[in-house]
Amino acid sequence: MTRVSCFPPCLSCDCREWYRRNFTITFLMARVTLQNMWNNLSPAKGGKKNDPTAT
């Protein structure tokens, strides 16, 4: 049975590990960025803090 890989056979194991680590770091950075954006766009906890009609 042939082993299926998403990397070309010319890449060494070290290169494969580097790509995997780079992808993981990029994924985590994107996750934090999206979470920060979501927190800035969503209403604050309680819903009344950013409401201009609240007294």
DSSP file (Angstrom, degrees, kcal/mol; ACC not computed):
  #  RESIDUE AA STRUCTURE BP1 BP2  ACC     N-H-->O    O-->H-N    N-H-->O    O-->H-N    TCO  KAPPA ALPHA  PHI   PSI    X-CA   Y-CA   Z-CA
    1    1 A M              0   0    0      0, 0.0     2,-0.3     0, 0.0     0, 0.0   0.000 360.0 360.0 360.0 135.9    0.0    0.0    0.0
    2    2 A T        -     0   0    0      1,-0.0     2,-0.4     0, 0.0     0, 0.0  -0.630 360.0-125.3 -84.5 134.7    1.3    3.4   -0.9
    3    3 A R        -     0   0    0     -2,-0.3     2,-0.5     1,-0.0    -1,-0.0  -0.669  21.5-142.0 -80.9 129.2    1.7    6.0    1.8
    4    4 A V        +     0   0    0     -2,-0.4     2,-0.3     2,-0.0    -1,-0.0  -0.791  24.6 176.2 -95.2 130.3   -0.2    9.2    1.0
    5    5 A S        -     0   0    0     -2,-0.5    -2,-0.0     2,-0.1     0, 0.0  -0.972  35.7-142.9-133.6 148.2    1.5   12.4    2.1
    6    6 A C  S    S+     0   0    0     -2,-0.3    -1,-0.1     2,-0.1    -2,-0.0   0.486  86.0  76.8 -86.2  -1.7    0.7   16.1    1.6
    7    7 A F  S    S-     0   0    0      4,-0.1    -2,-0.1     1,-0.0     9,-0.0  -0.848  91.5-107.1-107.0 144.0    4.4   16.9    1.1
    8    8 A P    >   -     0   0    0      0, 0.0     3,-1.7     0, 0.0    -2,-0.1  -0.333  31.4-115.9 -63.1 151.5    6.4   16.2   -2.0
    9    9 A P  T 3  S+     0   0    0      0, 0.0    -2,-0.0     0, 0.0     0, 0.0   0.695 110.1  69.8 -65.1 -16.9    8.8   13.2   -1.6
   10   10 A C  T 3  S+     0   0    0      2,-0.0     2,-0.3     0, 0.0    -3,-0.0   0.675  78.9  95.0 -75.7 -14.7   11.8   15.6   -2.1
   11   11 A L  S <  S-     0   0    0     -3,-1.7    -4,-0.1     1,-0.1     2,-0.0  -0.594  72.6-135.4 -79.9 135.1   11.2   17.2    1.3
   12   12 A S     >  -     0   0    0     -2,-0.3     4,-2.0     1,-0.1     5,-0.1  -0.270  26.2-102.8 -79.1 172.1   13.2   15.8    4.1
   13   13 A C  H  > S+     0   0    0      1,-0.2     4,-2.6     2,-0.2     5,-0.2   0.886 122.1  55.0 -63.1 -39.5   11.8   15.0    7.5
   14   14 A D  H  > S+     0   0    0      1,-0.2     4,-2.1     2,-0.2    -1,-0.2   0.916 108.7  47.9 -61.5 -42.0   13.3   18.2    9.0
   15   15 A C  H  > S+     0   0    0      2,-0.2     4,-2.4     1,-0.2    -1,-0.2   0.891 110.4  52.4 -65.5 -39.3   11.6   20.3    6.4
   16   16 A R  H  X S+     0   0    0     -4,-2.0     4,-2.3     1,-0.2    -2,-0.2   0.913 109.2  49.1 -62.5 -43.8    8.3   18.5    7.0
   17   17 A E  H  X S+     0   0    0     -4,-2.6     4,-2.6     2,-0.2    -1,-0.2   0.886 109.5  52.8 -63.2 -38.8    8.6   19.2   10.7
   18   18 A W  H  X S+     0   0    0     -4,-2.1     4,-2.7     2,-0.2    -2,-0.2   0.922 110.1  47.3 -63.4 -44.5    9.3   22.9   10.0
   19   19 A Y  H  X S+     0   0    0     -4,-2.4     4,-2.5     2,-0.2    -2,-0.2   0.905 112.4  49.8 -63.8 -40.9    6.2   23.2    7.8
   20   20 A R  H  X S+     0   0    0     -4,-2.3     4,-2.2     2,-0.2    -2,-0.2   0.929 113.4  45.3 -63.8 -44.8    4.1   21.5   10.5
   21   21 A R  H  X S+     0   0    0     -4,-2.6     4,-2.4     2,-0.2    -2,-0.2   0.905 113.0  50.9 -64.8 -41.8    5.4   23.8   13.2
   22   22 A N  H  X S+     0   0    0     -4,-2.7     4,-2.4     1,-0.2    -2,-0.2   0.905 110.7  48.8 -63.0 -42.5    5.0   26.9   11.0
   23   23 A F  H  X S+     0   0    0     -4,-2.5     4,-2.7     2,-0.2    -1,-0.2   0.906 110.7  51.1 -63.6 -41.7    1.4   25.9   10.2
   24   24 A T  H  X S+     0   0    0     -4,-2.2     4,-2.4     2,-0.2    -2,-0.2   0.923 111.4  46.8 -62.7 -45.1    0.6   25.3   13.9
   25   25 A I  H  X S+     0   0    0     -4,-2.4     4,-2.4     2,-0.2    -1,-0.2   0.920 113.6  48.6 -63.2 -44.0    2.0   28.7   14.9
   26   26 A T  H  X S+     0   0    0     -4,-2.4     4,-2.3     1,-0.2    -2,-0.2   0.910 111.1  50.6 -62.8 -42.2    0.1   30.4   12.0
   27   27 A F  H  X S+     0   0    0     -4,-2.7     4,-2.2     2,-0.2    -2,-0.2   0.916 111.4  47.6 -61.8 -44.4   -3.1   28.6   13.0
   28   28 A L  H  X S+     0   0    0     -4,-2.4     4,-2.2     2,-0.2    -1,-0.2   0.890 111.4  50.5 -66.1 -39.1   -2.8   29.7   16.7
   29   29 A M  H  X S+     0   0    0     -4,-2.4     4,-2.3     2,-0.2    -1,-0.2   0.909 111.1  48.7 -64.5 -41.3   -2.1   33.3   15.7
   30   30 A A  H  X S+     0   0    0     -4,-2.3     4,-2.7     2,-0.2     5,-0.2   0.887 109.7  53.1 -64.8 -38.8   -5.1   33.4   13.5
   31   31 A R  H  X S+     0   0    0     -4,-2.2     4,-2.2     2,-0.2    -2,-0.2   0.924 110.5  45.7 -63.2 -44.7   -7.2   31.9   16.3
   32   32 A V  H  X S+     0   0    0     -4,-2.2     4,-2.5     2,-0.2    -2,-0.2   0.909 113.1  51.0 -64.4 -42.1   -6.2   34.6   18.7
   33   33 A T  H  X S+     0   0    0     -4,-2.3     4,-2.5     1,-0.2    -2,-0.2   0.934 111.9  46.0 -61.9 -46.7   -6.7   37.3   16.1
   34   34 A L  H  X S+     0   0    0     -4,-2.7     4,-2.6     1,-0.2    -1,-0.2   0.880 112.0  51.8 -64.7 -37.3  -10.2   36.1   15.3
   35   35 A Q  H  X S+     0   0    0     -4,-2.2     4,-2.3    -5,-0.2    -1,-0.2   0.912 110.8  47.6 -65.9 -41.6  -11.1   35.7   19.0
   36   36 A N  H  X S+     0   0    0     -4,-2.5     4,-1.9     2,-0.2    -2,-0.2   0.907 112.6  49.1 -64.9 -41.6   -9.9   39.3   19.7
   37   37 A M  H  X S+     0   0    0     -4,-2.5     4,-1.9     2,-0.2     5,-0.2   0.926 111.4  49.6 -62.4 -43.9  -11.9   40.6   16.7
   38   38 A W  H  X S+     0   0    0     -4,-2.6     4,-2.4     1,-0.2    -2,-0.2   0.905 110.1  50.6 -62.2 -41.9  -15.0   38.7   17.9
   39   39 A N  H  < S+     0   0    0     -4,-2.3    -1,-0.2     1,-0.2    -2,-0.2   0.851 111.8  48.1 -66.0 -33.7  -14.6   40.1   21.4
   40   40 A N  H  < S+     0   0    0     -4,-1.9    -1,-0.2     1,-0.2    -2,-0.2   0.811 117.1  41.6 -75.3 -30.1  -14.4   43.7   20.1
   41   41 A L  H  < S+     0   0    0     -4,-1.9    -2,-0.2    -5,-0.2    -1,-0.2   0.776 100.9  78.7 -89.2 -27.9  -17.4   43.3   17.8
   42   42 A S  S  < S-     0   0    0     -4,-2.4     3,-0.1    -5,-0.2     0, 0.0  -0.473  94.1 -93.3 -81.8 154.4  -19.7   41.4   20.2
   43   43 A P        -     0   0    0      0, 0.0    -1,-0.1     0, 0.0     3,-0.1  -0.272  48.3 -99.2 -63.4 151.5  -21.6   43.3   22.9
   44   44 A A    >   -     0   0    0      1,-0.2     3,-2.0     3,-0.1     5,-0.1  -0.204  54.1 -75.0 -65.6 162.5  -19.9   43.4   26.3
   45   45 A K  T 3  S+     0   0    0      1,-0.3     4,-0.3     2,-0.1     3,-0.2  -0.381 124.5  26.8 -61.1 133.5  -21.0   41.0   29.0
   46   46 A G  T 3  S-     0   0    0      1,-0.2    -1,-0.3    -3,-0.1    -2,-0.1   0.011 102.3-121.2  98.3 -26.8  -24.3   42.0   30.4
   47   47 A G  S <  S+     0   0    0     -3,-2.0    -1,-0.2     1,-0.1    -2,-0.1   0.310  95.6  82.1  79.2 -10.2  -25.3   43.8   27.1
   48   48 A K    >   +     0   0    0     -3,-0.2     3,-0.7     2,-0.1     6,-0.2   0.587  65.7  82.0-103.7 -12.8  -25.8   47.2   28.7
   49   49 A K  T 3  S+     0   0    0     -4,-0.3    -1,-0.1     1,-0.2    -3,-0.1   0.901 103.9  29.8 -64.0 -43.3  -22.2   48.5   28.8
   50   50 A N  T 3  S+     0   0    0     -6,-0.1    -1,-0.2     3,-0.0    -2,-0.1   0.315  91.1 115.8 -98.9   7.8  -22.0   49.7   25.2
   51   51 A D    X   -     0   0    0     -3,-0.7     3,-1.2     1,-0.2    -3,-0.0  -0.685  51.4-160.1 -82.5 115.0  -25.7   50.5   24.9
   52   52 A P  T 3  S+     0   0    0      0, 0.0    -1,-0.2     0, 0.0    -4,-0.0   0.700  89.3  58.3 -70.0 -16.8  -26.1   54.3   24.3
   53   53 A T  T 3  S+     0   0    0     -3,-0.0     2,-0.1     2,-0.0    -2,-0.1   0.620  83.7 101.1 -86.7 -11.7  -29.8   54.2   25.4
   54   54 A A    <         0   0    0     -3,-1.2    -6,-0.0    -6,-0.2     0, 0.0  -0.459 360.0 360.0 -73.2 144.5  -28.9   52.8   28.9
   55   55 A T              0   0    0     -2,-0.1    -1,-0.1     0, 0.0    -2,-0.0   0.412 360.0 360.0-106.6 360.0  -28.9   55.3   31.7
